[in-house]
Amino acid sequence: MDRIFKLALMGTAIVFLVWGCSKEKPETDPVPKTAPEAPVDSTLNLDALIADTLSADSLARLEAERLEADRARLEELINRIMMEDVYFDYDRSDLTENAKRLLAQVAEILVNENRFTVIVEGHTDARGTEDYNISLGARRSTIVRDFLIAYGVDGRRLVPVSYGKERPKVQGNDESAYSKNRRAHFRVTIE
């Protein structure tokens, strides 16, 4: 009898299992459990987003690359300014047409790059007295400075000086040497 009771009990359990599994369940759309969408902030700072995604090393490397590119650009501009001299005719301090074209290019650079301070050096050839040549060199550096100011360069960034005949570009006592020494030269520093 014990065996019959166990069989009956097992049969009843099987019936309940089959009946329970076959019972229809109501159809519902499962709701996915996702995080609610964050509101879009129209003032999202792109720099902050980039900073969050890049490591400190990457940011330092990118900043170093940016600074190096800026330094190289500034060096190239300085070299362009300092490479050319403004030449003058004998015993003259007025600007030639070639000098004006060159100064217009220099002025464009200086207007767009306000970190430069320029020393405008006035030079003369070896003829004449020391006092006269210092005075002529001063007139030459001043006329160059005045042209650049008229073009829009801040005059506080332009410093005229005269060396007269003390710093020749070319040694010699002929017109070829003299013509290269009658000049205004630029020395550029970065503020």
Secondary structure as UniProt FT lines:
FT   HELIX           2..22
FT   TURN            42..43
FT   HELIX           46..53
FT   HELIX           56..83
FT   STRAND          86..87
FT   TURN            90..91
FT   HELIX           97..112
FT   TURN            114..115
FT   STRAND          116..123
FT   HELIX           130..151
FT   HELIX           155..157
FT   STRAND          158..164
FT   HELIX           175..181
FT   STRAND          183..190
//
